[in-house]
Amino acid sequence: MIGSTGKFQDLLPRVASAIVMGLVGLGAIWAGGWWLLVLVSVSIGVMIGELYAILTPAPQRRHGWLLGGMAGAAVLLSGVLPVGLVLPFALLPSVAGLGLLVRNRSLFAGYGALIVLSGFGLYHAREEFGLIWLLWLVCVVIATDIFGYFAGRVFGGPKFWPRVSPKKTWSGTVAGWIAAAVVGGVVMALTGAGAELLGLSVALSMASQLGDITESALKRKAGVKDASNLIPGHGGLLDRFDGLLGAIILLLLVERIVDFPPVSAAGL
């Protein structure tokens, strides 16, 4: 029976947790402003703490929440100060982590910096591009995850990278790309955006999957299954939002290169 045995034994707790997270997250995205900024800041702080816990022995993990607090404060400051002034504070947790960690220093410094920068990107995407484009980004990531999950379990087939992520299949990976293209097509129809949005949607889907597999590789290296047990059926915030981090980072890199947002719907 679904939820107790078989391929979908983790489905019910995943769905219940996803509904709660979705309502909170979409509410904050819709409201924007300080509602979104505070939620993003807290989430980034928790993810930095989880990353530190993954990469360091248990007796030294208390420092992770100090670094997480610094990271969250940096994102919060970006709502009141120019981003250029806040950037040193954004990188401070990574630099401090180099001195506090006893191993995996470069992994924490690099991945931690990307986590904090993604927090900046998520908030400012809402402020600069508007509601519809942040919803598009989030829907691309969600569709990639959901369709990848179901396609992988229904169709199975060759594994994507079994040593790092034993459950991920090529069928699920490709299904995620197709789902992202469908999301892009719907947004094209609603906004009048050009066909370039299809390619960007698929690229963001790929970046989401890269974010997911990167976090899986970190956990595999550290010998842990989940970043934490904060969310039933999902693990920690880092387990749940690793794909969104990857997509946000790619959007930050390409939005100055491509014509983005592609239509005037940015103000919606």
C-alpha positions in Angstrom: 0.0 0.0 0.0 1.3 3.5 -0.8 2.8 5.1 2.2 3.7 1.8 3.9 5.5 -0.5 1.4 6.9 -0.5 -2.1 8.4 2.1 -4.2 6.4 5.0 -2.6 6.8 4.1 1.1 8.1 7.6 1.8 5.4 9.4 -0.2 2.9 10.3 2.5 5.3 12.1 4.9 6.9 13.8 1.9 3.6 15.1 0.6 2.4 16.3 4.0 5.6 18.1 4.7 5.7 19.5 1.1 2.2 20.9 1.5 3.1 22.8 4.7 6.4 24.1 3.2 4.6 25.0 0.0 1.9 27.1 1.8 4.5 28.9 3.9 6.9 29.5 1.0 4.3 30.6 -1.5 2.7 32.9 1.0 6.0 34.6 1.6 6.8 34.8 -2.1 3.3 36.3 -2.8 3.7 38.9 0.0 7.3 39.7 -0.8 9.2 42.3 1.2 10.1 41.6 4.7 7.9 38.5 4.9 10.1 36.8 2.2 13.3 38.3 3.5 12.9 37.0 7.0 11.9 33.5 5.8 14.9 33.4 3.4 17.3 34.7 6.1 16.2 32.1 8.6 16.3 29.3 6.0 19.8 30.2 4.9 21.0 30.3 8.5 19.6 26.8 9.1 21.1 25.4 5.9 24.6 26.8 6.8 24.2 25.1 10.2 23.2 21.9 8.6 26.2 22.1 6.2 28.6 22.6 9.0 27.1 19.6 10.9 27.5 17.4 7.8 31.1 18.2 7.4 32.4 18.3 11.0 32.6 15.8 13.9 29.7 16.0 16.4 31.7 17.7 19.3 32.5 20.8 17.2 29.0 21.2 15.6 28.0 24.0 18.0 30.0 26.5 15.9 27.8 25.8 12.9 24.8 27.6 14.3 27.0 30.7 15.1 28.0 30.7 11.4 24.4 30.1 10.4 23.3 33.1 12.4 26.0 35.2 10.7 24.8 34.0 7.3 21.1 34.8 8.1 22.0 38.2 9.3 23.9 38.9 6.1 20.9 38.1 4.0 18.7 40.2 6.3 21.0 43.2 5.9 20.6 43.0 2.1 17.1 44.2 2.6 18.3 47.5 4.1 21.8 48.1 2.7 23.2 48.0 -0.9 24.3 44.5 -1.8 27.8 45.6 -2.4 28.2 46.7 1.2 26.7 43.4 2.5 28.9 41.1 0.4 31.8 41.0 2.9 29.3 39.8 5.6 27.9 37.2 3.2 31.4 35.7 2.8 32.3 36.0 6.4 30.8 32.6 7.5 32.8 30.8 4.8 36.0 32.5 5.9 35.3 31.9 9.6 34.5 28.3 8.8 38.0 27.8 7.4 39.4 28.5 10.9 36.8 26.5 12.8 36.5 23.3 10.8 39.0 20.5 11.4 38.4 19.0 8.0 36.5 19.6 4.8 37.4 23.3 5.0 37.3 24.1 1.3 34.0 22.2 0.8 32.3 24.3 3.5 33.8 27.6 2.3 32.8 27.0 -1.3 29.4 25.5 -0.8 28.6 27.8 2.1 29.3 30.9 0.0 26.9 29.6 -2.7 24.2 29.0 -0.1 24.4 32.6 1.2 24.5 34.1 -2.3 21.5 32.0 -3.3 19.6 33.6 -0.4 20.5 37.1 -1.8 19.4 35.9 -5.3 16.1 34.5 -4.1 15.0 37.7 -2.3 16.3 40.1 -5.0 14.7 38.0 -7.8 11.3 38.8 -6.2 12.2 42.5 -5.7 13.8 43.1 -9.1 11.9 40.7 -11.5 8.5 40.5 -9.9 6.2 37.8 -8.6 5.6 35.9 -11.8 9.2 35.2 -12.5 10.1 33.9 -9.1 7.0 31.7 -9.2 8.2 30.4 -12.6 11.6 29.6 -11.2 10.1 27.8 -8.2 7.7 25.9 -10.4 10.5 24.7 -12.6 12.3 23.3 -9.6 9.2 21.7 -8.1 8.2 20.2 -11.4 11.7 18.8 -11.9 11.6 17.2 -8.5 8.1 15.8 -8.6 8.2 14.4 -12.1 11.7 13.1 -11.6 10.6 11.3 -8.4 7.6 9.6 -10.0 9.2 8.8 -13.4 12.3 7.3 -11.7 10.1 5.0 -9.5 7.6 4.1 -12.3 10.0 3.6 -15.2 13.3 2.9 -13.4 16.1 2.0 -15.8 19.8 3.0 -15.7 21.0 4.9 -12.7 22.3 8.4 -13.1 25.2 8.2 -10.6 24.6 5.2 -8.4 27.7 5.6 -6.2 26.5 9.0 -5.0 22.7 8.8 -5.4 21.5 5.2 -5.7 17.9 6.2 -6.3 18.3 8.7 -9.2 17.7 7.3 -12.7 18.1 8.7 -16.2 14.4 8.3 -16.7 13.7 10.6 -13.7 16.4 13.1 -14.9 15.0 13.4 -18.4 11.4 13.6 -17.0 12.5 16.6 -14.9 13.8 18.3 -18.1 10.5 17.7 -19.9 8.5 18.9 -17.0 10.6 22.1 -16.8 10.0 22.7 -20.5 6.2 22.3 -20.0 6.4 24.9 -17.2 8.3 27.2 -19.5 5.7 26.7 -22.3 2.8 27.6 -19.9 4.6 30.8 -18.8 5.3 31.6 -22.5 1.6 31.3 -23.3 0.6 33.5 -20.3 3.2 36.2 -20.7 4.1 36.3 -24.4 7.7 35.5 -23.7 9.9 34.2 -26.5 11.0 30.6 -27.1 14.3 31.3 -25.3 12.3 30.8 -22.1 12.0 27.1 -22.9 15.8 26.7 -23.1 16.3 28.7 -19.9 13.7 26.6 -18.1 15.4 23.3 -19.0 18.8 24.8 -18.1 17.5 25.8 -14.7 16.1 22.2 -14.3 19.6 20.9 -15.0 21.1 23.3 -12.5 18.5 22.2 -9.9 19.5 18.6 -10.5 23.2 19.5 -10.2 22.4 21.2 -6.9 20.7 18.1 -5.7 23.5 15.7 -6.8 26.2 18.0 -5.3 24.6 17.9 -1.9 24.2 14.1 -2.2 27.9 13.9 -2.9 28.7 16.0 0.2 26.6 13.7 2.3 28.1 10.6 0.8 31.6 11.9 1.6 30.6 12.7 5.1 28.8 9.3 5.6 25.4 10.8 6.5 21.9 10.2 5.0 20.3 13.5 5.6 21.5 17.0 6.5 19.2 16.9 9.6 15.8 15.4 10.6 14.0 18.7 10.7 11.4 17.9 8.0 9.6 14.6 8.1 10.1 12.7 4.8 12.6 15.1 3.5 15.5 15.4 6.0 16.8 18.9 6.5 16.2 22.2 4.7 19.4 21.6 2.8 18.0 18.3 1.5 14.8 20.0 0.4 16.2 23.2 -1.1 19.5 22.0 -2.6 17.9 22.1 -6.1 16.5 25.6 -5.7 20.0 26.8 -4.6 21.4 25.4 -7.9 18.7 27.0 -10.0 19.0 30.4 -8.2 22.8 30.5 -8.7 22.5 29.8 -12.4 19.9 32.5 -12.8 22.2 35.0 -11.1 24.9 34.0 -13.6 22.8 34.2 -16.7 20.3 37.0 -16.1 22.9 39.6 -17.1 23.7 37.7 -20.3 20.2 36.8 -21.6 17.3 39.3 -21.9 15.7 38.7 -18.6 13.0 39.1 -17.6 11.9 38.5 -21.2 8.7 40.5 -21.1 7.2 43.4 -19.1 5.4 40.9 -16.8 8.4 41.5 -14.4 6.3 44.0 -12.5 3.5 41.5 -11.7 
